[in-house]
Amino acid sequence: MHRTQPGHVNSALLIVDMISDFLFPEGEALVRQARSIVKPISLLAARFRRSGWPVVYVNDNFGQWHLSFPELVRWVQRGESLGREIAAAIAPVDSDYFILKPRHSAFYETALPSLLRTLDTHRLALVGLAGDACVLATAMDAHMREMAVWIPADATASLTQQRNRRALDFLHESMQCDIRTVSQFLSELRHDELTNI
């Protein structure tokens, strides 16, 4: 059970589409970019868990509608999967939540809004793939719901660094999203609190 404090604004970490076999057009290019964000995501997820803040995996199901999320994680780690090492490195723990999504935004036709209400969450940290697609769509939907959004520049990736940078710049300038890096954020933490997201 994640703690809530009266009058305290809770934050949640959304890990978007990192559980993938990358067996799709341009998948090899995307997995190369994805490898660079595994460490920052792992560090941030560990910090959230230590503080009792929710970590939510939001993932495409790749048409595997009959699989549960734990089964999907195992499926992605099969031999021919290009994402097996990434999935092993950032696999969820028992206390984490998961949402399977049918389209780009984590909010579109999913239970995410209900989950965030239950967790009394009003601030989101968004990490994962792709910065100029699913992360972008999710951030825009969160902004429309008047949620504060942090998208660490070192924990999102797209097919190219240029595409990712353009998406981050747009979200920062037009949606007022925070794009501090994970290392900047962790260096600013005090007293085991995550109130500055």
C-alpha positions in Angstrom: 0.0 0.0 0.0 1.5 3.4 -1.0 1.3 6.1 1.6 -0.7 9.2 1.2 -0.4 12.3 3.3 -3.3 14.8 3.9 -2.7 17.9 2.0 0.4 16.4 0.3 0.5 16.2 -3.5 1.5 12.7 -4.5 3.6 11.8 -7.5 3.7 8.7 -9.7 6.3 7.4 -12.1 5.0 6.2 -15.4 7.4 3.9 -17.4 6.1 4.0 -21.0 6.7 1.2 -23.5 10.0 0.0 -22.2 8.9 -3.6 -22.2 9.1 -4.4 -25.9 10.6 -7.0 -28.2 11.4 -4.2 -30.7 10.6 -6.5 -33.6 8.9 -3.9 -35.8 10.1 -1.5 -38.5 12.8 0.7 -37.1 12.9 -1.4 -34.0 16.7 -1.9 -34.2 17.2 1.9 -34.3 14.9 2.5 -31.4 16.4 -0.2 -29.2 19.8 1.4 -29.6 18.4 4.7 -28.3 16.5 2.9 -25.5 19.6 1.3 -24.1 20.9 4.7 -23.1 18.0 5.5 -20.8 17.8 2.2 -18.9 20.2 3.3 -16.1 18.4 6.7 -15.4 15.0 4.9 -15.4 16.3 2.2 -13.1 17.7 4.8 -10.7 14.5 6.8 -10.7 12.3 3.8 -10.2 14.4 2.6 -7.3 14.1 6.0 -5.7 10.4 6.1 -6.1 10.0 2.7 -4.6 12.2 3.5 -1.6 10.0 6.5 -0.9 6.8 4.5 -1.2 5.6 6.4 -4.3 3.9 4.4 -7.1 5.7 3.1 -10.1 3.3 2.4 -13.0 4.3 0.5 -16.2 2.2 1.6 -19.1 2.8 -0.6 -22.1 1.5 -1.6 -25.5 0.5 -5.3 -25.6 1.7 -5.9 -29.2 -1.6 -7.6 -30.0 -1.0 -10.2 -27.2 -4.4 -9.6 -25.7 -4.5 -13.0 -24.0 -1.3 -12.3 -21.9 -1.2 -10.7 -18.5 1.5 -8.1 -17.9 3.8 -10.6 -16.1 3.4 -12.9 -19.0 4.1 -10.1 -21.4 7.4 -9.3 -19.6 8.4 -13.0 -20.0 7.3 -13.0 -23.6 9.5 -10.0 -24.3 12.5 -11.8 -22.8 12.3 -14.7 -25.3 15.4 -15.5 -27.3 14.6 -13.6 -30.5 13.5 -10.5 -28.8 15.7 -7.4 -29.3 14.5 -6.0 -26.0 15.2 -9.0 -23.7 18.1 -7.3 -21.9 16.2 -4.1 -21.4 13.2 -5.9 -20.0 15.4 -7.9 -17.6 17.2 -4.7 -16.5 14.0 -2.8 -15.7 11.5 -5.5 -14.9 8.8 -4.5 -12.5 8.7 -5.6 -8.8 5.7 -6.9 -7.0 4.7 -3.5 -5.6 4.5 -1.9 -9.1 1.3 -1.2 -11.1 0.8 -1.9 -14.7 -1.6 -0.7 -17.4 -1.9 -2.1 -20.9 -2.7 0.5 -23.5 -4.1 0.1 -27.1 -2.8 3.3 -28.6 -0.3 6.1 -28.0 -1.5 7.8 -24.9 -1.5 6.0 -21.6 -4.8 7.7 -20.8 -6.6 6.6 -24.0 -9.2 3.8 -23.2 -7.2 2.6 -20.2 -7.8 2.4 -16.4 -5.0 4.9 -15.8 -7.3 7.8 -14.8 -9.0 5.7 -12.3 -5.7 4.4 -10.9 -4.3 7.9 -10.5 -7.5 9.0 -8.7 -7.2 6.1 -6.4 -3.6 6.9 -5.6 -4.5 10.6 -5.2 -1.8 11.5 -7.8 -1.6 14.9 -9.4 2.0 14.9 -10.5 3.6 12.6 -13.0 7.1 11.7 -14.0 7.1 10.3 -17.5 10.0 8.2 -18.8 10.4 5.7 -21.7 9.6 5.5 -25.4 9.1 7.1 -27.7 9.6 10.7 -26.6 8.0 12.1 -29.7 5.1 9.6 -29.8 3.7 7.8 -26.8 5.4 9.9 -24.1 4.4 13.0 -26.0 0.7 11.9 -26.3 0.6 10.9 -22.6 2.2 14.2 -21.5 -0.4 16.2 -23.5 -3.3 14.2 -22.0 -1.9 14.7 -18.5 -1.5 18.4 -19.2 -5.2 18.6 -20.3 -6.1 17.0 -17.0 -4.2 19.8 -15.2 -1.5 17.5 -13.8 2.1 18.7 -13.3 4.4 16.7 -15.6 8.1 16.0 -15.4 9.8 14.3 -18.4 13.5 13.8 -17.6 15.6 14.6 -20.7 17.9 11.7 -20.0 15.2 9.1 -19.4 13.2 9.4 -22.7 14.3 8.4 -26.2 13.0 8.4 -29.7 14.3 7.1 -33.0 16.9 9.9 -33.1 18.3 12.3 -30.5 17.1 15.2 -32.6 13.5 13.9 -32.7 13.6 13.4 -28.9 15.0 16.9 -28.3 12.3 18.5 -30.5 9.6 16.7 -28.5 11.1 17.8 -25.2 11.5 21.4 -26.3 7.8 21.5 -27.4 6.6 20.0 -24.2 8.7 22.4 -22.1 7.8 25.5 -24.0 4.1 24.8 -24.8 3.0 22.6 -21.9 5.3 23.9 -19.2 6.7 20.4 -18.6 9.8 20.1 -16.4 12.6 18.4 -18.3 15.3 18.3 -15.6 17.5 15.2 -15.9 17.3 12.4 -13.4 20.7 13.2 -12.1 19.7 16.9 -11.5 16.5 15.8 -9.8 18.2 13.3 -7.5 20.9 15.8 -6.5 18.1 18.2 -5.4 16.2 15.8 -3.2 16.0 16.4 0.5 14.8 14.3 3.4 13.5 11.5 1.3 10.8 13.6 -0.3 9.8 13.9 -3.9 7.8 17.1 -3.6 9.7 19.0 -6.3 8.5 17.0 -9.3 
